[in-house]
């Protein structure tokens, strides 16, 4: 019976391997005219798993980040093809997509107030060039015009952005650099804003779209881990302590905004109906001073146009003339459904690794969305962390949920079991999950 069960598990994972490699390919960057009938030139980056589309003409925005053709980013059809000349009287143009603003917002305007954003940085034409394009990785580099309009305190600021994709991975490395081209010292932070889809085409099925984030222990905002920045405090979209250590937002087409001092370094958006996850991973600076009462992440929900915003903030950085600061994020995508318990460099965790030991056998169970095509190996380690055994490898792909349920012999002196992900070339990607063992 044991042999039959193990054969079934490995047969299932071999099918996953075949499907995974059918969808993987080398990376590429192509400049496309009128891509998706948007009316703009776009740099389209792809690798057979993900597609990323960047539009330099409208503030260097990322207007597409799809896994296997499934959309995550909201694009405003009312602005298709539109471009505007930044001026002192400029208003805000809501294109959708991902962009970067300087934080804090309340310091934007010289006469006081925080709206609209600095026009050259927000929707000016960015330069764009291809830095590298090889089978293993492709990179583009964007640079903003310098903000020159005196109505904004951001005069002299500029942004640089570098985006890299990798073979067989859904990871996008997003390097966001703020530069002080001015003549005086300033203090600003990097604030990225991504507007995301909240309904399926032709439907108003708002409740299917969620955002999850970890709560900081002893958060300054109390046990919920967040505070209300806009809208009603009793907004039913806010889901405090959905599970231990995790709060969430369920989009219900109501206006509101929350901010959190989360220190976990990730935030994830999930289309629960179709089962797709898109996440941002970022560094947390424990000694840093963050804007907006200490917020590291924010979530805005629109009650008008159908979208929500997932926002990540860096700490405030003192920049003397000529100084710059780079805030690096990694974006990830995978098949996934349910509550997100953790996001690491290898996977999103849906069900943590559990280990049941009986008669020198260990039954291991867990559920994950992985970020790379490759192999997950089950590794047993002793009290020193030394590898002492393996329960085999599983071929995995971001295009399939990885459900682990396997029973294997438990090596003597085992104290920990790790799930380690390597890519198709055997290079280590990261640890999917880990569990300390309580042996009999």
C-alpha positions as CSV (number, residue, x, y, z in Angstrom):
1,X,0.0,0.0,0.0
2,X,2.8,2.4,0.9
3,X,4.6,1.7,-2.5
4,X,1.4,2.3,-4.4
5,X,0.8,5.6,-2.6
6,X,4.3,6.9,-3.3
7,X,4.1,5.8,-7.0
8,X,0.9,7.8,-7.3
9,X,2.5,10.9,-5.8
10,X,5.5,10.8,-8.1
11,X,3.4,10.0,-11.2
12,X,1.3,13.1,-10.5
13,X,4.4,15.3,-10.2
14,X,5.9,14.0,-13.4
15,X,2.7,15.1,-15.2
16,X,3.2,18.5,-13.6
17,X,6.8,18.5,-14.9
18,X,5.7,17.9,-18.5
19,X,3.1,20.6,-18.3
20,X,5.6,23.0,-16.8
21,X,8.2,22.7,-19.5
22,X,5.6,23.0,-22.2
23,X,5.0,26.5,-21.1
24,X,8.6,27.6,-20.3
25,X,11.0,29.4,-22.7
26,X,13.8,31.9,-22.9
27,X,13.3,35.6,-22.1
28,X,12.7,38.3,-24.7
29,X,12.0,42.0,-25.0
30,X,10.1,43.4,-28.0
31,X,9.1,47.0,-28.8
32,X,5.5,46.9,-30.0
33,X,3.4,49.6,-31.7
34,X,-0.2,50.0,-30.4
35,X,0.2,46.9,-28.1
36,X,-3.2,45.5,-27.0
37,X,-4.8,48.4,-28.9
38,X,-3.8,50.7,-26.1
39,X,-2.6,53.3,-28.5
40,X,0.9,53.5,-27.0
41,X,4.3,52.0,-27.8
42,X,5.1,49.3,-25.3
43,X,8.2,47.3,-24.4
44,X,6.9,43.8,-24.0
45,X,8.9,41.4,-21.8
46,X,8.0,37.7,-21.7
47,X,9.4,34.3,-20.9
48,X,6.5,31.9,-21.7
49,X,5.2,32.2,-18.2
50,X,4.7,35.9,-17.6
51,X,4.2,38.9,-19.8
52,X,5.2,42.4,-18.7
53,X,4.3,45.5,-20.7
54,X,5.9,48.9,-20.0
55,X,4.8,52.2,-21.6
56,X,7.5,54.9,-21.4
57,X,5.1,57.6,-22.8
58,X,2.9,57.7,-19.7
59,X,5.4,57.9,-16.8
60,X,7.2,54.6,-17.5
61,X,4.2,52.7,-16.2
62,X,3.9,48.9,-16.1
63,X,0.5,48.3,-17.7
64,X,0.6,44.5,-17.8
65,X,1.9,41.7,-15.5
66,X,0.1,38.5,-16.6
67,X,0.7,34.9,-15.7
68,X,-0.3,32.5,-18.5
69,X,-2.5,35.3,-20.0
70,X,-4.4,36.0,-16.7
71,X,-4.4,39.8,-16.1
72,X,-3.6,41.4,-12.7
73,X,-3.1,45.1,-13.6
74,X,-6.0,47.4,-14.3
75,X,-5.8,49.6,-17.4
76,X,-8.2,52.5,-17.7
77,X,-9.9,52.2,-21.1
78,X,-10.9,55.9,-20.9
79,X,-7.3,56.9,-21.3
80,X,-6.2,54.6,-24.1
81,X,-3.7,56.4,-26.4
82,X,-3.8,59.6,-24.4
83,X,-0.6,61.5,-23.5
84,X,-0.4,64.9,-21.8
85,X,2.2,67.7,-21.6
86,X,3.2,68.3,-17.9
87,X,2.4,71.9,-16.9
88,X,1.7,74.0,-13.8
89,X,-2.0,73.5,-14.3
90,X,-1.8,69.7,-14.8
91,X,-4.5,67.6,-13.3
92,X,-4.2,63.8,-12.5
93,X,-4.6,61.4,-15.3
94,X,-5.7,58.0,-14.1
95,X,-4.1,55.5,-16.6
96,X,-4.1,52.5,-14.2
97,X,-0.9,50.4,-14.0
98,X,2.1,50.6,-11.8
99,X,4.0,53.8,-11.1
100,X,6.3,55.4,-8.5
101,X,5.6,58.6,-6.5
102,X,7.8,60.4,-3.9
103,X,6.5,60.0,-0.3
104,X,5.0,61.5,1.7
105,X,2.1,62.7,-0.3
106,X,1.2,65.5,2.1
107,X,4.5,67.3,1.2
108,X,3.9,67.5,-2.6
109,X,2.5,71.0,-3.0
110,X,4.5,74.1,-2.2
111,X,1.4,76.0,-1.0
112,X,0.3,73.0,1.2
113,X,-1.6,69.9,0.5
114,X,-0.9,66.6,-1.3
115,X,-2.6,66.6,-4.7
116,X,-2.1,66.2,-7.6
117,X,1.2,64.3,-7.9
118,X,4.3,66.0,-9.6
119,X,3.4,65.9,-13.3
120,X,6.8,65.2,-14.9
121,X,7.4,62.2,-12.6
122,X,3.8,60.9,-12.8
123,X,3.0,61.1,-16.5
124,X,6.0,62.6,-18.3
125,X,7.7,60.7,-21.1
126,X,10.4,58.4,-19.7
127,X,13.4,57.3,-21.7
128,X,13.7,53.6,-22.1
129,X,16.5,51.3,-23.4
130,X,17.1,47.6,-23.4
131,X,20.1,46.8,-21.1
132,X,20.2,43.0,-21.7
133,X,18.3,40.4,-23.7
134,X,19.5,36.9,-23.4
135,X,17.8,33.5,-23.1
136,X,18.3,33.5,-19.3
137,X,17.3,37.1,-18.4
138,X,16.2,40.4,-20.0
139,X,16.4,43.9,-18.5
140,X,15.1,47.3,-19.5
141,X,16.1,50.7,-17.9
142,X,13.7,53.7,-17.7
143,X,14.5,57.2,-16.6
144,X,12.1,60.0,-15.9
145,X,12.4,63.7,-16.8
146,X,13.5,65.9,-13.9
147,X,10.7,67.6,-12.1
148,X,10.9,71.3,-12.9
149,X,7.5,72.7,-12.0
150,X,7.8,75.1,-9.1
151,X,4.3,74.4,-7.7
152,X,5.7,71.1,-6.4
153,X,8.3,70.6,-3.6
154,X,9.7,67.7,-5.7
155,X,11.6,70.1,-8.0
156,X,14.9,68.5,-8.9
157,X,13.8,64.9,-8.3
158,X,14.0,62.2,-10.8
159,X,13.3,58.5,-11.0
160,X,15.2,55.6,-12.6
161,X,13.6,52.2,-12.9
162,X,15.1,48.9,-14.0
163,X,13.0,45.8,-14.6
164,X,14.4,42.3,-15.1
165,X,12.7,39.0,-15.9
166,X,14.3,35.5,-15.8
167,X,13.9,32.2,-17.6
168,X,11.4,29.8,-16.1
169,X,10.5,32.2,-13.3
170,X,7.6,34.5,-12.6
171,X,9.9,36.8,-10.6
172,X,10.4,40.4,-11.8
173,X,13.2,42.3,-10.2
174,X,12.0,45.9,-9.8
175,X,14.8,48.4,-9.0
176,X,13.3,51.8,-8.1
177,X,15.8,54.7,-7.7
178,X,15.0,58.2,-6.5
179,X,17.6,60.8,-7.5
180,X,18.2,64.3,-6.2
181,X,19.3,66.4,-9.2
182,X,18.5,69.6,-7.3
183,X,20.7,72.1,-5.4
184,X,19.6,71.5,-1.9
185,X,19.2,68.5,0.5
186,X,15.8,66.9,0.6
187,X,14.1,64.0,2.3
188,X,11.8,61.7,0.4
189,X,10.9,58.0,0.2
190,X,10.0,55.7,-2.7
191,X,6.3,54.9,-3.0
192,X,5.1,52.4,-5.5
193,X,1.5,52.1,-6.5
194,X,-0.1,49.3,-8.5
195,X,-3.7,49.4,-9.6
196,X,-5.2,46.0,-9.8
197,X,-8.2,44.2,-11.4
198,X,-11.2,43.7,-9.2
199,X,-13.8,42.0,-11.4
200,X,-13.9,39.5,-14.3
201,X,-15.0,40.9,-17.7
202,X,-18.6,41.8,-17.9
203,X,-19.2,40.9,-14.2
204,X,-19.4,42.8,-10.9
205,X,-18.1,39.9,-8.8
206,X,-16.1,42.2,-6.5
207,X,-15.8,39.8,-3.6
208,X,-13.5,37.4,-5.4
209,X,-10.5,39.7,-5.1
210,X,-8.4,39.9,-1.9
211,X,-5.2,41.4,-0.5
212,X,-3.2,39.7,2.3
213,X,-0.4,41.0,4.5
214,X,1.4,40.0,7.7
215,X,0.8,41.9,10.9
216,X,3.7,43.3,12.8
217,X,4.0,42.0,16.4
218,X,3.2,44.8,18.8
219,X,2.1,47.0,15.9
220,X,1.7,50.7,16.7
221,X,-1.8,50.4,15.3
222,X,-2.9,47.7,17.7
223,X,-3.8,44.0,17.2
224,X,-5.4,44.6,13.7
225,X,-2.0,45.8,12.4
226,X,-3.4,48.7,10.4
227,X,-5.1,52.0,10.7
228,X,-7.8,53.7,8.7
229,X,-6.4,56.4,6.3
230,X,-9.7,57.1,4.4
231,X,-13.3,56.1,4.4
232,X,-15.4,54.5,7.2
233,X,-13.8,52.7,10.1
234,X,-16.4,49.9,9.9
235,X,-15.9,49.3,6.2
236,X,-16.7,45.5,5.8
237,X,-13.7,45.2,3.3
238,X,-11.2,45.3,6.2
239,X,-10.6,41.8,7.6
240,X,-8.6,42.1,10.7
241,X,-6.7,39.0,11.9
242,X,-8.2,36.8,9.3
243,X,-5.9,34.1,10.6
244,X,-3.1,34.3,13.1
245,X,-0.7,37.0,12.0
246,X,-2.5,37.9,8.8
247,X,-5.0,40.7,8.0
248,X,-6.7,41.2,4.7
249,X,-8.8,43.3,2.4
250,X,-11.7,41.9,0.4
251,X,-12.7,44.3,-2.4
252,X,-16.4,45.2,-2.3
253,X,-16.4,48.3,-4.5
254,X,-16.4,50.7,-1.6
255,X,-14.0,53.6,-1.1
256,X,-11.4,53.4,1.6
257,X,-7.8,53.1,2.5
258,X,-5.7,51.5,5.2
259,X,-2.0,51.7,6.2
260,X,0.0,49.1,8.0
261,X,3.4,49.0,9.7
262,X,3.8,45.4,8.5
263,X,7.4,44.2,8.9
264,X,7.0,40.8,7.0
265,X,8.3,42.2,3.7
266,X,5.5,41.0,1.5
267,X,1.9,41.8,0.3
268,X,-0.2,39.6,-1.9
269,X,-3.2,40.0,-4.2
270,X,-5.3,37.0,-5.1
271,X,-8.1,36.3,-7.6
272,X,-9.8,33.7,-5.7
273,X,-12.2,32.6,-8.4
274,X,-9.6,31.9,-11.0
275,X,-6.9,31.0,-8.5
276,X,-4.0,33.4,-9.3
277,X,-1.7,35.2,-6.9
278,X,0.5,38.2,-7.5
279,X,2.8,39.4,-4.8
280,X,5.4,42.0,-3.9
281,X,8.4,41.2,-1.8
282,X,10.5,44.1,-0.4
283,X,13.0,44.9,2.3
284,X,12.0,46.2,5.7
285,X,14.2,48.7,7.5
286,X,13.8,48.2,11.2
287,X,15.6,51.5,12.0
288,X,14.0,53.5,9.2
289,X,11.5,56.3,9.6
290,X,8.5,55.6,7.4
291,X,6.0,58.1,6.1
292,X,2.2,58.1,6.8
293,X,2.5,57.4,10.5
294,X,4.9,54.6,10.0
295,X,3.2,52.7,7.1
296,X,5.2,50.3,5.1
297,X,2.3,49.1,3.0
298,X,-1.1,50.7,2.1
299,X,-4.2,49.4,0.3
300,X,-6.7,51.7,-1.4
301,X,-10.1,50.6,-2.7
302,X,-12.0,52.6,-5.3
303,X,-15.7,53.0,-5.1
304,X,-15.8,54.5,-8.6
305,X,-13.7,53.1,-11.3
306,X,-13.2,49.4,-10.5
307,X,-9.7,48.9,-9.1
308,X,-7.8,48.6,-5.9
309,X,-4.2,49.7,-5.2
310,X,-1.4,47.7,-3.5
311,X,1.2,50.2,-2.4
312,X,4.6,49.7,-0.9
313,X,6.7,52.5,0.8
314,X,10.4,52.8,1.6
315,X,11.7,54.7,4.6
316,X,12.4,58.4,4.2
317,X,15.9,59.0,3.0
318,X,18.0,62.2,3.3
319,X,19.4,63.0,-0.2
320,X,22.1,65.6,-0.7
321,X,22.5,67.1,-4.2
322,X,23.6,64.2,-6.5
323,X,22.5,61.5,-4.1
324,X,20.3,58.6,-5.0
325,X,18.5,55.7,-3.2
326,X,17.4,52.4,-4.7
327,X,14.5,50.5,-3.2
328,X,14.4,47.0,-4.7
329,X,11.2,44.8,-4.9
330,X,10.6,41.4,-6.4
331,X,7.3,40.7,-7.9
332,X,6.0,37.1,-8.1
333,X,3.0,35.3,-9.7
334,X,1.7,31.8,-9.3
335,X,-1.4,29.6,-9.3
336,X,-3.0,29.9,-5.8
337,X,-6.3,29.9,-4.0
338,X,-7.1,30.6,-0.4
339,X,-5.5,32.6,2.5
340,X,-1.9,33.6,2.0
341,X,0.1,32.7,5.1
342,X,3.6,33.7,3.8
343,X,5.4,34.8,0.7
344,X,9.1,34.0,0.4
345,X,11.5,34.0,-2.5
346,X,10.4,30.5,-3.6
347,X,6.7,30.3,-3.0
348,X,3.5,31.5,-1.5
349,X,2.3,29.3,1.4
350,X,-1.3,28.3,1.6
351,X,-1.0,25.4,4.0
352,X,2.1,25.2,6.2
353,X,4.2,22.0,6.2
354,X,2.9,19.5,8.7
355,X,4.7,16.4,9.8
356,X,3.0,13.4,11.4
357,X,5.5,10.7,12.6
358,X,4.6,7.1,13.2
359,X,6.8,4.0,13.3
360,X,9.8,5.7,11.9
361,X,7.8,7.1,9.0
362,X,6.9,10.8,8.4
363,X,3.8,11.9,6.6
364,X,4.4,15.4,5.1
365,X,1.7,17.7,3.9
366,X,1.5,21.3,2.7
367,X,0.2,23.4,-0.1
368,X,2.1,26.1,-2.1
369,X,2.2,28.3,-5.2
370,X,5.8,28.2,-6.5
371,X,7.5,31.0,-8.4
372,X,9.8,28.9,-10.6
373,X,9.7,25.9,-12.8
374,X,12.0,23.4,-11.2
375,X,12.3,20.7,-8.5
376,X,11.3,20.8,-4.8
377,X,13.3,18.4,-2.7
378,X,12.4,17.1,0.7
379,X,15.5,17.3,2.9
380,X,16.0,16.0,6.4
381,X,18.6,17.7,8.6
382,X,20.1,17.0,12.0
383,X,20.4,19.4,15.0
384,X,23.4,21.1,13.3
385,X,21.5,21.6,10.1
386,X,23.5,19.0,8.2
387,X,21.7,17.1,5.5
388,X,21.2,13.5,6.5
389,X,18.5,12.3,4.1
390,X,16.0,13.0,1.4
391,X,12.5,11.9,0.6
392,X,12.9,12.7,-3.1
393,X,12.1,15.6,-5.5
394,X,8.9,16.9,-7.0
395,X,8.8,18.7,-10.4
396,X,6.8,21.9,-10.0
397,X,5.6,24.9,-11.9
398,X,3.9,28.3,-11.2
399,X,1.1,27.1,-13.5
400,X,0.0,24.4,-11.0
401,X,-0.6,24.5,-7.2
402,X,1.9,22.2,-5.5
403,X,0.1,20.0,-3.1
404,X,2.4,17.9,-1.0
405,X,1.1,14.7,0.7
406,X,3.8,12.0,0.9
407,X,4.9,9.4,3.5
408,X,8.6,8.6,3.6
409,X,11.1,6.8,6.0
410,X,12.4,9.2,8.7
411,X,16.2,9.1,9.0
412,X,17.5,8.7,12.5
413,X,18.5,11.9,14.3
414,X,16.2,14.0,12.1
415,X,15.5,17.4,13.7
416,X,14.2,19.4,10.8
417,X,12.7,18.9,7.4
418,X,13.1,21.5,4.6
419,X,11.4,21.9,1.2
420,X,14.1,23.4,-1.1
421,X,13.3,24.7,-4.6
422,X,15.9,24.6,-7.4
423,X,15.4,25.8,-11.0
424,X,15.7,23.8,-14.1
425,X,19.5,24.2,-14.1
426,X,19.8,23.0,-10.6
427,X,20.4,26.5,-9.1
428,X,19.0,27.1,-5.7
429,X,15.9,29.4,-5.7
430,X,14.9,29.3,-2.1
431,X,13.3,27.5,0.8
432,X,9.6,26.8,0.2
433,X,8.9,25.8,3.8
434,X,10.5,24.3,6.9
435,X,9.4,22.4,10.0
436,X,11.2,21.4,13.2
437,X,10.5,17.8,14.1
438,X,9.3,16.5,17.4
439,X,10.5,12.9,17.2
440,X,9.3,10.1,19.5
